[in-house]
Amino acid sequence: MPRARELLAIPARSSTWQRYAYLVVGAALVPPYGTLAGFVAPALEGGLGATAAWGLAIVVCAVVLPIATGMLPAVRELEIGAARRLLGVGIADLQTLDAKTSWPTRWRSAAWFVTHLVIGGVIGSVTVVLPPALVSACFAPFESGDVQLGRLDATVPGGPGSAWIVPLALLSPLALIYIAAAAGALLSWLSPRLLGPSPTERLAAAQRQAMRLAERNRLARELHDSVGHALSIVTVQAGAAERVLDNDPVFVRDALTNIQTSARNGLRDLDHVLGLLRDDVVSRAPTPTLADLRQLIDSSRSASIDITAELTGQFDDVPQAVSCEAFRIVQESLTNAARHAGRAPVSLRLKVGADELELELTNPLNGNHPRHAGGGRGLDGIRERVMSLRGDVSAGADSGQWRIAVRLPLRPPP
């Protein structure tokens, strides 16, 4: 059964400074691409010329390479983790572990990575050049001649005539904070749309979840029916042996033998279900079918359950899925009869027709063993099995008897 990772982060509060830190991370990722372009362009100048070499280097190193980097699944995972932690957004990652990332998802991841680099690079560059430019602007009214604004090529004339630039310079950090906050809000809005799953991926994840839940329910029914039947037989046999312990040692010996057999069968079925849960092929036992029905009936009779069975039709013609479910339905019905009706006689009728399988099990209502509504999941399990095969089931008291009737189509209805 395919496994899937389905992580939905709960949005955490994110401060402006955390978003600013995310922008700085994007700025820190820009220099390697610029450095690489600086190595590639000189190597191409001899054959292409300076302009063409730098143009090609910029296209390859500043456009193509970031896009290719953003398509990597590992980069997407890192971006998702950083966006959750620093941007405070909830991003569902519904990527299947044993499947490749789809190309639409890769392109969306690449678009996010490039956006992160561009916005982060702009904010980071302004953050680096603003402090020295601010200091230079504040000293401009006291200087003579032109004053260079930090590392920028721009200059302003010195002297009292440049006093107007001082309040503008002092307000620039505040403007940068607001711009960075707006950029962080933009990225917070974009991140779920570019890093989150597409509608198609969400639908696929929902289908995988439904399949897993259906498989878990099926295994729960298997465990309930098989192990529950074995324990019921053991309980009935142990109770009967206790009543005649001093008077009928032969019966007690046979009961102990049957208890041992039922317990062994229960352990086998338990190991089968656990093997399915572990996806362990070695420990999987064959799933019982209608071919094992007579053995089930004999085992129940050994527990002093009086069963009259009328079996007609060709069991070999029943599809595997229907045969397995029909066996479990009979098993659970016999378990319920042993648990609630005690030693009351049980009548079983099973007919395999051309298009459907009919099953009916009845036993007298025993006043000494009252049925408690909602006391177990046996009937619910039977209904789930019948519904999975699009059959019909009815269960309840009928003229002093407890009756359960099931109809299973042998072929899926159109």
ABEGO torsion letter per residue (X at the ends): XBBBBBBBBBBBBBBAAAAAAAAAAAAAAAAAAAAAAAAAAAAAAAAAEAAAAAAAAAAAAAAAAAAAAAABAAAAAAAAAAAAAAAGBBBBBABBAABBBBAAAAAAAAAAAAAAAAAAAAAAAAAAAAAAAAAAAAAAAABBEBBBBEABABBBBBEAAAAAAAAAAAAAAAAAAAAAAAAAAAAAAAAAAAABBBAAAAAAAAAAAAAAAAAAAAAAAAAAAAAAAAAAAAAAAAAAAAAAAAABAAAAAAAAAAAAAAAAAAAAAAAAAAAAAAGBAAABBBBBBAAAAAAAAAAAAAAGBBBBBBBBEBAAABBAAAAAAAAAAAAAAAAAAAAAAEABBBBBBBBBBAABBBBBBBBBBBAABBBBBGABAAAAAAAAAAAAAGBBBBBEBBGGBBBBBBBBBABBBX
